[in-house]
Amino acid sequence: MAKGEANAAYQVLSAELDEVLAALQSPDITIDSAMALYERGLRLVEQLEGRIKVAENKITQLKLQAAGG
């Protein structure tokens, strides 16, 4: 995945998580809907954390290369 595509994908996931959080704050939400949204939110957080971890690993590799390692 190209850098621009990875950034766009991260932004899409982040925007979806924002929507989930907003929906969870609705006073009219049913418990079943809240549970489904909560589960979706957890999956989105896991995906976002995975993308962040990949970026962190890449930065670590670049630092090692720059240091001559």
C-alpha positions as semicolon CSV with decimal commas, in nm:
position;residue;x (nm);y (nm);z (nm)
1;M;0,000;0,000;0,000
2;A;0,139;0,340;-0,095
3;K;0,198;0,602;0,171
4;G;-0,096;0,814;0,054
5;E;-0,325;0,512;0,050
6;A;-0,217;0,411;0,401
7;N;-0,283;0,764;0,527
8;A;-0,623;0,770;0,357
9;A;-0,711;0,431;0,503
10;Y;-0,610;0,551;0,851
11;Q;-0,823;0,863;0,806
12;V;-1,123;0,655;0,696
13;L;-1,090;0,425;0,998
14;S;-1,049;0,724;1,229
15;A;-1,355;0,896;1,084
16;E;-1,559;0,579;1,125
17;L;-1,448;0,554;1,488
18;D;-1,559;0,915;1,541
19;E;-1,900;0,823;1,399
20;V;-1,925;0,522;1,629
21;L;-1,836;0,735;1,931
22;A;-2,094;0,997;1,835
23;A;-2,362;0,731;1,792
24;L;-2,280;0,583;2,132
25;Q;-2,348;0,921;2,291
26;S;-2,703;0,932;2,158
27;P;-2,963;0,926;2,437
28;D;-3,195;0,719;2,217
29;I;-2,956;0,428;2,154
30;T;-3,076;0,079;2,246
31;I;-2,858;-0,156;2,444
32;D;-2,830;-0,392;2,145
33;S;-2,718;-0,108;1,919
34;A;-2,476;0,016;2,182
35;M;-2,318;-0,329;2,215
36;A;-2,280;-0,364;1,838
37;L;-2,129;-0,018;1,811
38;Y;-1,896;-0,086;2,103
39;E;-1,772;-0,405;1,935
40;R;-1,721;-0,217;1,608
41;G;-1,532;0,052;1,793
42;L;-1,300;-0,204;1,948
43;R;-1,224;-0,354;1,606
44;L;-1,154;-0,007;1,465
45;V;-0,919;0,074;1,754
46;E;-0,733;-0,252;1,694
47;Q;-0,692;-0,170;1,325
48;L;-0,576;0,183;1,399
49;E;-0,328;0,059;1,660
50;G;-0,194;-0,193;1,408
51;R;-0,136;0,082;1,152
52;I;0,040;0,294;1,415
53;K;0,261;0,000;1,512
54;V;0,360;-0,053;1,148
55;A;0,453;0,316;1,121
56;E;0,653;0,300;1,446
57;N;0,844;-0,005;1,321
58;K;0,921;0,170;0,995
59;I;1,052;0,476;1,182
60;T;1,271;0,252;1,398
61;Q;1,414;0,086;1,087
62;L;1,484;0,421;0,926
63;K;1,662;0,545;1,239
64;L;1,877;0,233;1,245
65;Q;1,965;0,275;0,878
66;A;2,051;0,641;0,931
67;A;2,274;0,548;1,225
68;G;2,458;0,301;1,005
69;G;2,305;-0,008;1,163
